[in-house]
Amino acid sequence: MANNSTLVVPQAKAALNQMKYEVAQQLGIPLSPDGYNGNLATRDAGSIGGSITKRLVQMAEQQLQGFQR
């Protein structure tokens, strides 16, 4: 994640970072353990971000299903 990103829940940063590494591993995209990924192809970064977004939307939809009447 970019250092300048603003999170609504700052405590979620660790979980999102963990999700980033999990998604990258599932997609077969190697990420640097030191956190610098400047050599990452834009396509790969987009794939990781898109997959994270898809997961987060699915999680939100599942939570909302419990609130429907």
N, CA, C and O atoms as a CHARMM CRD file, in Angstrom:
* protein
*
  276
    1    1 MET  N      0.83700  -1.16900   0.00000 PROA 1      0.00000
    2    1 MET  CA     0.00000   0.00000   0.00000 PROA 1      0.00000
    3    1 MET  C      0.88500   1.23600   0.00000 PROA 1      0.00000
    4    1 MET  O      1.99500   1.23300   0.53300 PROA 1      0.00000
    5    2 ALA  N      0.38000   2.26000  -0.59300 PROA 2      0.00000
    6    2 ALA  CA     1.11200   3.52000  -0.60700 PROA 2      0.00000
    7    2 ALA  C      1.14600   4.11300   0.79300 PROA 2      0.00000
    8    2 ALA  O      0.20100   3.96200   1.56700 PROA 2      0.00000
    9    3 ASN  N      2.23000   4.77900   1.10300 PROA 3      0.00000
   10    3 ASN  CA     2.36700   5.38300   2.42200 PROA 3      0.00000
   11    3 ASN  C      1.40600   6.54400   2.62200 PROA 3      0.00000
   12    3 ASN  O      1.09100   6.89400   3.76000 PROA 3      0.00000
   13    4 ASN  N      0.93800   7.14200   1.54200 PROA 4      0.00000
   14    4 ASN  CA     0.06700   8.29800   1.65500 PROA 4      0.00000
   15    4 ASN  C     -1.41600   7.94100   1.64100 PROA 4      0.00000
   16    4 ASN  O     -2.26500   8.83100   1.58500 PROA 4      0.00000
   17    5 SER  N     -1.73400   6.65400   1.69000 PROA 5      0.00000
   18    5 SER  CA    -3.14200   6.26300   1.65600 PROA 5      0.00000
   19    5 SER  C     -3.80300   6.57400   3.00100 PROA 5      0.00000
   20    5 SER  O     -3.18400   6.45000   4.05800 PROA 5      0.00000
   21    6 THR  N     -5.04900   6.97200   2.93700 PROA 6      0.00000
   22    6 THR  CA    -5.79900   7.30300   4.13900 PROA 6      0.00000
   23    6 THR  C     -6.81500   6.20500   4.39700 PROA 6      0.00000
   24    6 THR  O     -7.64600   5.89600   3.54200 PROA 6      0.00000
   25    7 LEU  N     -6.74200   5.62500   5.57400 PROA 7      0.00000
   26    7 LEU  CA    -7.65900   4.55900   5.93700 PROA 7      0.00000
   27    7 LEU  C     -8.71900   5.09800   6.87900 PROA 7      0.00000
   28    7 LEU  O     -8.42000   5.88600   7.77700 PROA 7      0.00000
   29    8 VAL  N     -9.94700   4.67800   6.67700 PROA 8      0.00000
   30    8 VAL  CA   -11.03000   5.06800   7.57000 PROA 8      0.00000
   31    8 VAL  C    -10.77600   4.46000   8.94800 PROA 8      0.00000
   32    8 VAL  O    -11.02900   5.09300   9.97300 PROA 8      0.00000
   33    9 VAL  N    -10.27700   3.23600   8.95800 PROA 9      0.00000
   34    9 VAL  CA    -9.93100   2.55000  10.20300 PROA 9      0.00000
   35    9 VAL  C     -8.43100   2.26200  10.16300 PROA 9      0.00000
   36    9 VAL  O     -8.02100   1.25000   9.59600 PROA 9      0.00000
   37   10 PRO  N     -7.60700   3.12400  10.74900 PROA 10     0.00000
   38   10 PRO  CA    -6.15100   2.95300  10.67800 PROA 10     0.00000
   39   10 PRO  C     -5.66300   1.59600  11.18800 PROA 10     0.00000
   40   10 PRO  O     -4.63000   1.10300  10.73600 PROA 10     0.00000
   41   11 GLN  N     -6.39700   0.98800  12.12300 PROA 11     0.00000
   42   11 GLN  CA    -5.99400  -0.31100  12.64700 PROA 11     0.00000
   43   11 GLN  C     -6.10000  -1.41300  11.59300 PROA 11     0.00000
   44   11 GLN  O     -5.57800  -2.50800  11.80100 PROA 11     0.00000
   45   12 ALA  N     -6.75500  -1.14800  10.48200 PROA 12     0.00000
   46   12 ALA  CA    -6.92600  -2.14600   9.42600 PROA 12     0.00000
   47   12 ALA  C     -5.69600  -2.26700   8.53700 PROA 12     0.00000
   48   12 ALA  O     -5.64300  -3.14800   7.67900 PROA 12     0.00000
   49   13 LYS  N     -4.71400  -1.40300   8.72600 PROA 13     0.00000
   50   13 LYS  CA    -3.54200  -1.38900   7.84900 PROA 13     0.00000
   51   13 LYS  C     -2.82200  -2.74100   7.81600 PROA 13     0.00000
   52   13 LYS  O     -2.45300  -3.21400   6.74100 PROA 13     0.00000
   53   14 ALA  N     -2.62400  -3.35500   8.95900 PROA 14     0.00000
   54   14 ALA  CA    -1.93300  -4.64500   9.01500 PROA 14     0.00000
   55   14 ALA  C     -2.72000  -5.72300   8.27300 PROA 14     0.00000
   56   14 ALA  O     -2.13700  -6.53300   7.55200 PROA 14     0.00000
   57   15 ALA  N     -4.03600  -5.73500   8.44600 PROA 15     0.00000
   58   15 ALA  CA    -4.86600  -6.73500   7.76300 PROA 15     0.00000
   59   15 ALA  C     -4.83400  -6.53300   6.25400 PROA 15     0.00000
   60   15 ALA  O     -4.76500  -7.50100   5.49800 PROA 15     0.00000
   61   16 LEU  N     -4.88400  -5.28300   5.81600 PROA 16     0.00000
   62   16 LEU  CA    -4.83500  -5.00600   4.37800 PROA 16     0.00000
   63   16 LEU  C     -3.47300  -5.36000   3.79800 PROA 16     0.00000
   64   16 LEU  O     -3.38100  -5.86400   2.67800 PROA 16     0.00000
   65   17 ASN  N     -2.42600  -5.09800   4.55400 PROA 17     0.00000
   66   17 ASN  CA    -1.08700  -5.44300   4.09100 PROA 17     0.00000
   67   17 ASN  C     -0.94300  -6.96400   3.96700 PROA 17     0.00000
   68   17 ASN  O     -0.36000  -7.45900   3.00300 PROA 17     0.00000
   69   18 GLN  N     -1.47500  -7.69600   4.94300 PROA 18     0.00000
   70   18 GLN  CA    -1.45100  -9.16000   4.89200 PROA 18     0.00000
   71   18 GLN  C     -2.23700  -9.65700   3.69100 PROA 18     0.00000
   72   18 GLN  O     -1.81100 -10.58600   3.00500 PROA 18     0.00000
   73   19 MET  N     -3.39000  -9.03700   3.43400 PROA 19     0.00000
   74   19 MET  CA    -4.20200  -9.42400   2.28800 PROA 19     0.00000
   75   19 MET  C     -3.44400  -9.18800   0.98600 PROA 19     0.00000
   76   19 MET  O     -3.54800  -9.98400   0.05300 PROA 19     0.00000
   77   20 LYS  N     -2.69000  -8.10900   0.92200 PROA 20     0.00000
   78   20 LYS  CA    -1.89600  -7.79600  -0.27000 PROA 20     0.00000
   79   20 LYS  C     -0.91400  -8.93200  -0.56600 PROA 20     0.00000
   80   20 LYS  O     -0.80000  -9.37100  -1.71000 PROA 20     0.00000
   81   21 TYR  N     -0.21100  -9.40600   0.45800 PROA 21     0.00000
   82   21 TYR  CA     0.76100 -10.48200   0.26100 PROA 21     0.00000
   83   21 TYR  C      0.07500 -11.79900  -0.09800 PROA 21     0.00000
   84   21 TYR  O      0.58400 -12.55900  -0.92200 PROA 21     0.00000
   85   22 GLU  N     -1.07900 -12.07200   0.51700 PROA 22     0.00000
   86   22 GLU  CA    -1.81900 -13.29500   0.19400 PROA 22     0.00000
   87   22 GLU  C     -2.28800 -13.29100  -1.25300 PROA 22     0.00000
   88   22 GLU  O     -2.14300 -14.28700  -1.96100 PROA 22     0.00000
   89   23 VAL  N     -2.85300 -12.16600  -1.69100 PROA 23     0.00000
   90   23 VAL  CA    -3.35700 -12.05600  -3.06400 PROA 23     0.00000
   91   23 VAL  C     -2.20400 -12.17200  -4.04900 PROA 23     0.00000
   92   23 VAL  O     -2.31300 -12.87000  -5.05700 PROA 23     0.00000
   93   24 ALA  N     -1.10700 -11.49400  -3.76400 PROA 24     0.00000
   94   24 ALA  CA     0.05500 -11.56000  -4.66100 PROA 24     0.00000
   95   24 ALA  C      0.55700 -12.99200  -4.78700 PROA 24     0.00000
   96   24 ALA  O      0.90200 -13.43900  -5.88100 PROA 24     0.00000
   97   25 GLN  N      0.59800 -13.70800  -3.67300 PROA 25     0.00000
   98   25 GLN  CA     1.04600 -15.09600  -3.70400 PROA 25     0.00000
   99   25 GLN  C      0.09800 -15.95700  -4.53800 PROA 25     0.00000
  100   25 GLN  O      0.54800 -16.79300  -5.32200 PROA 25     0.00000
  101   26 GLN  N     -1.20900 -15.75700  -4.37200 PROA 26     0.00000
  102   26 GLN  CA    -2.18900 -16.51400  -5.13800 PROA 26     0.00000
  103   26 GLN  C     -2.07100 -16.23700  -6.63500 PROA 26     0.00000
  104   26 GLN  O     -2.29300 -17.12600  -7.45700 PROA 26     0.00000
  105   27 LEU  N     -1.71800 -14.99400  -6.98200 PROA 27     0.00000
  106   27 LEU  CA    -1.58000 -14.62900  -8.38600 PROA 27     0.00000
  107   27 LEU  C     -0.20200 -14.97500  -8.94300 PROA 27     0.00000
  108   27 LEU  O      0.03400 -14.83700 -10.14300 PROA 27     0.00000
  109   28 GLY  N      0.70200 -15.41900  -8.08300 PROA 28     0.00000
  110   28 GLY  CA     2.04900 -15.77500  -8.52100 PROA 28     0.00000
  111   28 GLY  C      2.92700 -14.56300  -8.77700 PROA 28     0.00000
  112   28 GLY  O      3.86100 -14.62700  -9.57600 PROA 28     0.00000
  113   29 ILE  N      2.63100 -13.45800  -8.10100 PROA 29     0.00000
  114   29 ILE  CA     3.38900 -12.22100  -8.26900 PROA 29     0.00000
  115   29 ILE  C      4.29000 -12.05500  -7.04700 PROA 29     0.00000
  116   29 ILE  O      3.79900 -11.91800  -5.92700 PROA 29     0.00000
  117   30 PRO  N      5.60900 -12.06600  -7.26000 PROA 30     0.00000
  118   30 PRO  CA     6.51200 -11.92200  -6.11400 PROA 30     0.00000
  119   30 PRO  C      6.57800 -10.47900  -5.61400 PROA 30     0.00000
  120   30 PRO  O      6.79000  -9.55000  -6.39400 PROA 30     0.00000
  121   31 LEU  N      6.39600 -10.30600  -4.30900 PROA 31     0.00000
  122   31 LEU  CA     6.54000  -8.99600  -3.68600 PROA 31     0.00000
  123   31 LEU  C      7.79500  -9.00600  -2.82800 PROA 31     0.00000
  124   31 LEU  O      8.16200 -10.03300  -2.25600 PROA 31     0.00000
  125   32 SER  N      8.43500  -7.87500  -2.74500 PROA 32     0.00000
  126   32 SER  CA     9.64200  -7.73500  -1.95300 PROA 32     0.00000
  127   32 SER  C      9.28600  -7.73000  -0.46400 PROA 32     0.00000
  128   32 SER  O      8.38200  -7.00800  -0.04500 PROA 32     0.00000
  129   33 PRO  N      9.99300  -8.53100   0.33400 PROA 33     0.00000
  130   33 PRO  CA     9.69300  -8.56100   1.76900 PROA 33     0.00000
  131   33 PRO  C     10.04200  -7.25800   2.49100 PROA 33     0.00000
  132   33 PRO  O      9.53700  -7.00600   3.58500 PROA 33     0.00000
  133   34 ASP  N     10.90000  -6.42700   1.88900 PROA 34     0.00000
  134   34 ASP  CA    11.27000  -5.16300   2.53900 PROA 34     0.00000
  135   34 ASP  C     10.25400  -4.05800   2.27300 PROA 34     0.00000
  136   34 ASP  O     10.40100  -2.94400   2.77800 PROA 34     0.00000
  137   35 GLY  N      9.21500  -4.36200   1.47600 PROA 35     0.00000
  138   35 GLY  CA     8.14800  -3.39600   1.24500 PROA 35     0.00000
  139   35 GLY  C      8.32200  -2.54600   0.00800 PROA 35     0.00000
  140   35 GLY  O      7.36900  -1.89100  -0.41300 PROA 35     0.00000
  141   36 TYR  N      9.52500  -2.52800  -0.60700 PROA 36     0.00000
  142   36 TYR  CA     9.73500  -1.74100  -1.81500 PROA 36     0.00000
  143   36 TYR  C      9.38200  -2.59600  -3.02300 PROA 36     0.00000
  144   36 TYR  O      9.99200  -3.64000  -3.25500 PROA 36     0.00000
  145   37 ASN  N      8.40700  -2.15300  -3.78000 PROA 37     0.00000
  146   37 ASN  CA     7.98900  -2.88500  -4.97600 PROA 37     0.00000
  147   37 ASN  C      7.96100  -1.96900  -6.19300 PROA 37     0.00000
  148   37 ASN  O      7.08700  -2.09000  -7.05100 PROA 37     0.00000
  149   38 GLY  N      8.92200  -1.05200  -6.26100 PROA 38     0.00000
  150   38 GLY  CA     9.00000  -0.10100  -7.36700 PROA 38     0.00000
  151   38 GLY  C      9.25900  -0.74400  -8.71000 PROA 38     0.00000
  152   38 GLY  O      8.99700  -0.14300  -9.75100 PROA 38     0.00000
  153   39 ASN  N      9.76900  -1.95300  -8.69600 PROA 39     0.00000
  154   39 ASN  CA    10.03900  -2.65700  -9.94800 PROA 39     0.00000
  155   39 ASN  C      8.86400  -3.51800 -10.40400 PROA 39     0.00000
  156   39 ASN  O      8.96400  -4.23600 -11.39800 PROA 39     0.00000
  157   40 LEU  N      7.76600  -3.44300  -9.68500 PROA 40     0.00000
  158   40 LEU  CA     6.57900  -4.22600 -10.00400 PROA 40     0.00000
  159   40 LEU  C      5.89100  -3.63700 -11.23900 PROA 40     0.00000
  160   40 LEU  O      5.70800  -2.42400 -11.33600 PROA 40     0.00000
  161   41 ALA  N      5.52100  -4.49400 -12.16400 PROA 41     0.00000
  162   41 ALA  CA     4.83200  -4.03200 -13.37000 PROA 41     0.00000
  163   41 ALA  C      3.46800  -3.44900 -12.99400 PROA 41     0.00000
  164   41 ALA  O      2.80700  -3.92900 -12.07300 PROA 41     0.00000
  165   42 THR  N      3.06800  -2.42700 -13.70800 PROA 42     0.00000
  166   42 THR  CA     1.78700  -1.77500 -13.44700 PROA 42     0.00000
  167   42 THR  C      0.63800  -2.77200 -13.55600 PROA 42     0.00000
  168   42 THR  O     -0.31400  -2.72600 -12.77600 PROA 42     0.00000
  169   43 ARG  N      0.73500  -3.65700 -14.51400 PROA 43     0.00000
  170   43 ARG  CA    -0.31100  -4.67000 -14.70000 PROA 43     0.00000
  171   43 ARG  C     -0.43300  -5.55900 -13.46500 PROA 43     0.00000
  172   43 ARG  O     -1.53600  -5.87800 -13.02000 PROA 43     0.00000
  173   44 ASP  N      0.71500  -5.95400 -12.91900 PROA 44     0.00000
  174   44 ASP  CA     0.70500  -6.80600 -11.72800 PROA 44     0.00000
  175   44 ASP  C      0.13800  -6.06100 -10.51900 PROA 44     0.00000
  176   44 ASP  O     -0.65900  -6.61100  -9.75900 PROA 44     0.00000
  177   45 ALA  N      0.55600  -4.81000 -10.35200 PROA 45     0.00000
  178   45 ALA  CA     0.04200  -4.00400  -9.23600 PROA 45     0.00000
  179   45 ALA  C     -1.47300  -3.84800  -9.36400 PROA 45     0.00000
  180   45 ALA  O     -2.19200  -3.91900  -8.36800 PROA 45     0.00000
  181   46 GLY  N     -1.95100  -3.63700 -10.57500 PROA 46     0.00000
  182   46 GLY  CA    -3.38900  -3.50500 -10.81000 PROA 46     0.00000
  183   46 GLY  C     -4.13700  -4.79100 -10.52800 PROA 46     0.00000
  184   46 GLY  O     -5.25500  -4.77100 -10.01300 PROA 46     0.00000
  185   47 SER  N     -3.51900  -5.90700 -10.86600 PROA 47     0.00000
  186   47 SER  CA    -4.14900  -7.20700 -10.58300 PROA 47     0.00000
  187   47 SER  C     -4.28700  -7.43400  -9.09100 PROA 47     0.00000
  188   47 SER  O     -5.30900  -7.93400  -8.62000 PROA 47     0.00000
  189   48 ILE  N     -3.25000  -7.06400  -8.34900 PROA 48     0.00000
  190   48 ILE  CA    -3.29600  -7.21600  -6.89600 PROA 48     0.00000
  191   48 ILE  C     -4.37800  -6.30400  -6.31300 PROA 48     0.00000
  192   48 ILE  O     -5.21100  -6.75000  -5.52400 PROA 48     0.00000
  193   49 GLY  N     -4.36300  -5.04200  -6.69700 PROA 49     0.00000
  194   49 GLY  CA    -5.34800  -4.08300  -6.18900 PROA 49     0.00000
  195   49 GLY  C     -6.77300  -4.46400  -6.56100 PROA 49     0.00000
  196   49 GLY  O     -7.68500  -4.34600  -5.74400 PROA 49     0.00000
  197   50 GLY  N     -6.96100  -4.91700  -7.78700 PROA 50     0.00000
  198   50 GLY  CA    -8.29600  -5.32700  -8.22500 PROA 50     0.00000
  199   50 GLY  C     -8.80700  -6.53000  -7.46100 PROA 50     0.00000
  200   50 GLY  O     -9.98400  -6.59900  -7.10800 PROA 50     0.00000
  201   51 SER  N     -7.91900  -7.47600  -7.20700 PROA 51     0.00000
  202   51 SER  CA    -8.32000  -8.66700  -6.45400 PROA 51     0.00000
  203   51 SER  C     -8.65300  -8.32600  -5.00700 PROA 51     0.00000
  204   51 SER  O     -9.58400  -8.88300  -4.42600 PROA 51     0.00000
  205   52 ILE  N     -7.87800  -7.40000  -4.42800 PROA 52     0.00000
  206   52 ILE  CA    -8.16800  -6.96800  -3.05700 PROA 52     0.00000
  207   52 ILE  C     -9.53500  -6.28700  -3.01000 PROA 52     0.00000
  208   52 ILE  O    -10.33700  -6.55000  -2.11400 PROA 52     0.00000
  209   53 THR  N     -9.79200  -5.42100  -3.97100 PROA 53     0.00000
  210   53 THR  CA   -11.08100  -4.72700  -4.02300 PROA 53     0.00000
  211   53 THR  C    -12.22600  -5.72400  -4.15600 PROA 53     0.00000
  212   53 THR  O    -13.24800  -5.59700  -3.48100 PROA 53     0.00000
  213   54 LYS  N    -12.05600  -6.70400  -5.01800 PROA 54     0.00000
  214   54 LYS  CA   -13.09000  -7.71800  -5.21400 PROA 54     0.00000
  215   54 LYS  C    -13.36400  -8.46400  -3.90800 PROA 54     0.00000
  216   54 LYS  O    -14.51900  -8.70600  -3.55800 PROA 54     0.00000
  217   55 ARG  N    -12.30400  -8.82500  -3.19300 PROA 55     0.00000
  218   55 ARG  CA   -12.46100  -9.51800  -1.91400 PROA 55     0.00000
  219   55 ARG  C    -13.18500  -8.65400  -0.88700 PROA 55     0.00000
  220   55 ARG  O    -14.07800  -9.12400  -0.18200 PROA 55     0.00000
  221   56 LEU  N    -12.78900  -7.38600  -0.81200 PROA 56     0.00000
  222   56 LEU  CA   -13.40700  -6.48800   0.16100 PROA 56     0.00000
  223   56 LEU  C    -14.89000  -6.28100  -0.13900 PROA 56     0.00000
  224   56 LEU  O    -15.70300  -6.20700   0.78200 PROA 56     0.00000
  225   57 VAL  N    -15.24500  -6.18700  -1.41100 PROA 57     0.00000
  226   57 VAL  CA   -16.65400  -6.03700  -1.78700 PROA 57     0.00000
  227   57 VAL  C    -17.42500  -7.30500  -1.41300 PROA 57     0.00000
  228   57 VAL  O    -18.54000  -7.22700  -0.89700 PROA 57     0.00000
  229   58 GLN  N    -16.83100  -8.46600  -1.67200 PROA 58     0.00000
  230   58 GLN  CA   -17.49500  -9.72100  -1.31200 PROA 58     0.00000
  231   58 GLN  C    -17.71400  -9.81200   0.20000 PROA 58     0.00000
  232   58 GLN  O    -18.77000 -10.25100   0.65600 PROA 58     0.00000
  233   59 MET  N    -16.70500  -9.39200   0.97400 PROA 59     0.00000
  234   59 MET  CA   -16.83200  -9.41000   2.42900 PROA 59     0.00000
  235   59 MET  C    -17.95200  -8.47000   2.88600 PROA 59     0.00000
  236   59 MET  O    -18.73900  -8.82200   3.76500 PROA 59     0.00000
  237   60 ALA  N    -18.02000  -7.29500   2.29900 PROA 60     0.00000
  238   60 ALA  CA   -19.05500  -6.32600   2.66300 PROA 60     0.00000
  239   60 ALA  C    -20.43800  -6.85500   2.29300 PROA 60     0.00000
  240   60 ALA  O    -21.38900  -6.70000   3.05900 PROA 60     0.00000
  241   61 GLU  N    -20.55000  -7.47500   1.12500 PROA 61     0.00000
  242   61 GLU  CA   -21.84300  -8.02800   0.70700 PROA 61     0.00000
  243   61 GLU  C    -22.30400  -9.11800   1.66600 PROA 61     0.00000
  244   61 GLU  O    -23.48700  -9.20000   1.99500 PROA 61     0.00000
  245   62 GLN  N    -21.37300  -9.95300   2.11400 PROA 62     0.00000
  246   62 GLN  CA   -21.72600 -11.00600   3.06200 PROA 62     0.00000
  247   62 GLN  C    -22.20800 -10.41800   4.38700 PROA 62     0.00000
  248   62 GLN  O    -23.15600 -10.91900   4.99300 PROA 62     0.00000
  249   63 GLN  N    -21.54400  -9.35300   4.82700 PROA 63     0.00000
  250   63 GLN  CA   -21.96100  -8.70900   6.07200 PROA 63     0.00000
  251   63 GLN  C    -23.34800  -8.06900   5.91700 PROA 63     0.00000
  252   63 GLN  O    -24.17200  -8.12300   6.83000 PROA 63     0.00000
  253   64 LEU  N    -23.58900  -7.46900   4.76200 PROA 64     0.00000
  254   64 LEU  CA   -24.87600  -6.81700   4.53400 PROA 64     0.00000
  255   64 LEU  C    -26.02200  -7.80400   4.43800 PROA 64     0.00000
  256   64 LEU  O    -27.15900  -7.46400   4.76600 PROA 64     0.00000
  257   65 GLN  N    -25.74700  -9.00500   3.99900 PROA 65     0.00000
  258   65 GLN  CA   -26.80600 -10.02200   3.90800 PROA 65     0.00000
  259   65 GLN  C    -27.40300 -10.28800   5.27600 PROA 65     0.00000
  260   65 GLN  O    -28.58800 -10.60700   5.37600 PROA 65     0.00000
  261   66 GLY  N    -26.62400 -10.16800   6.31700 PROA 66     0.00000
  262   66 GLY  CA   -27.12200 -10.37900   7.66600 PROA 66     0.00000
  263   66 GLY  C    -28.04000  -9.27400   8.13200 PROA 66     0.00000
  264   66 GLY  O    -28.81300  -9.46700   9.07000 PROA 66     0.00000
  265   67 PHE  N    -27.97100  -8.10900   7.48900 PROA 67     0.00000
  266   67 PHE  CA   -28.79200  -6.97500   7.88500 PROA 67     0.00000
  267   67 PHE  C    -30.09000  -6.87600   7.09200 PROA 67     0.00000
  268   67 PHE  O    -30.97300  -6.09900   7.45500 PROA 67     0.00000
  269   68 GLN  N    -30.21900  -7.64100   6.03200 PROA 68     0.00000
  270   68 GLN  CA   -31.43300  -7.56200   5.20700 PROA 68     0.00000
  271   68 GLN  C    -32.60300  -8.20400   5.94200 PROA 68     0.00000
  272   68 GLN  O    -32.43100  -9.14900   6.71200 PROA 68     0.00000
  273   69 ARG  N    -33.78300  -7.67700   5.69200 PROA 69     0.00000
  274   69 ARG  CA   -34.98500  -8.20300   6.35900 PROA 69     0.00000
  275   69 ARG  C    -35.76100  -9.10400   5.47300 PROA 69     0.00000
  276   69 ARG  O    -36.79700  -9.62800   5.88100 PROA 69     0.00000
